[in-house]
Amino acid sequence: MIASWDRSRYPLRALQLPRDEASVQAGILALLARRGIPAWATDGGAARLRGRAAAVLRATGAGDCVASLHRCGGAAVGWPDVIGVIPPTGRMLAVEVKRPEQVERHGDGWRQVRPAGNPSAEQVAMLEVLEECGAVVCVAWDEADVVEALKPSE
């Protein structure tokens, strides 16, 4: 499992696109659907739900409750962004999605516009546990990372 960003694994033309984690995740889910692999985006930390609830609390004047709300957890710490089941074996697929680096041409070379995201220690540890249990795991900065992870299991 590759768990840290390596620019050399991606074509420069792909790194020029301003992609965020959500667009990479959407691309991964579409790829898995095309391959007939049932998969779901998880909100492991329940961040979306807590964000909406915090907005409601602020709007109703109960903003002092927001800090407590953000200490409430969702799934286990480090839980992957995408979970799937690989047919016909039923092996679990666990994908931690990160945004890729963005670069732009600068003079005779390339300049980083935005660094790539990297998984936290907790996310790597969770993927390692899932892999030890037989899951296919990967950290994905692009759909190609998932394709590569699926090669031995398909």
N, C-alpha and C positions, 0 to 999 in steps of 0.2 A: 504494500500500500504506500503510495506516494503521499506524504502529508505536508509537504512544503512547496511553495511556488518555485517553478523553474521555467523562466522565460523561453529557454531554448526548445521546449516541447511544443510551442505554438507558433504558427506562421505570423509574421509581423502584420500582415493585412488584417488578421483577426484581432490583434491587440490594438488596432487603431479604432475599433468600434467602442463606443461608450456603453458597455454592458454593466448592469448592476446584478446583484445576487438574484433578485426576483426574475429578471429576464433569463438568466442561466437556468434557474429552477424550472421556469415554464418550458424552456427548450428541452430540458431533461425529461420532464413529464410527457411532452409530446413525443419524444424519441421512444420512450418506454411504451407508450400507447401504440405507436406504429409497429413495435416489435411484439405486441401482444403480452406485455408484462404488466399486470395490474400494479399500480403504484399510487401512492398518496403523499401529498405534502403534509408535513406535520408542523405544528407550531409548538415545538418542544418546550419553549420557555413561556408559552401562552402570552407572548409579548403583544400580539394584536388585540387579544381580548382585554388584557390589562390596560392597553393604550386607550381603547374605546371606553372602558369603565372609568379611567382617570378623567377623560374628557367630560363624561357625564357628571362625575363628582365635582369637577371644577365649575361646570355650568350651573349646578344647583347650589353652589356656595359651600360645598363640603370638601374643598381643596385640601384641608388638613389631613384627610384620610388617604390621600394619594400615595404618600411615602409608605404607608402600611400595605397598600395594595401592591406596590411594586416588589415587596418582599415575599409575596405569595408566589409559589412556584407553579410550574406546569408539569411537564414530564420530567423524567430523571435528567440530572445535569449532564449535558453533552449529547443528549438524544439527537440523532441525525435529522436532517431537513426533509429527506425523502425516504420512504419505506416502500418496498415492493416485494412481490413473491414471484420467483422465476419458475415458469412452467417448463417441463412437466414435473420437475424435481421438488418443487415447493420450497427451494432454498430462499432464505430471506435476502433481500438486497437493501443495503443501508448506504445512503449517499449524503455526505456532508457537503453542502453547496457553498462556494465562496465566489466573490467577484474576481474576475481576472484583472491583471494589470492593464492599464491603458497607456499607450505611448503615442507620440506624434513626431513627425520628421522635424529635425532641428539641425540646420546647417547640413553637414555631411553625415550626420548620424541620427540617433533617436533619443528623445527625451521622455522621461516618465511624466505623465500627466497625473496619474493616480496609481498608488501601489496596489498590488493584489492583496486580497484577504487571505489569512492563514487560519487554520483551525486552532482552537485553544487546546491546552493540555487536556482538559476534561473531554473535549470532543474526540481527540486522538485516542484517549484511554477508552472511551465508550466504543469506538470503532474496533479497537483491538480486542475488547471483550466479545463483541459480536462476531468478529472474524474467528476467534478461538472456538466459538460455539458453532461455526459452520456457515455463517453468513458471508455473502459476497459484499465487500465494503470498498468504498473509495471516497476520496475527497475530490470534488469536481469543480474546476474553474471553467469548464466547457463541456458540451455534450460528448466530445471525443473521449474525455476521461472515463465516462460511463461505458462507452463502447469498448474501450480497452479493458475495463474491469470485468465486463461480461464475457470476453473471449474464452477464457478457460471453462466457464460454467455453462455455456450454451450448447 
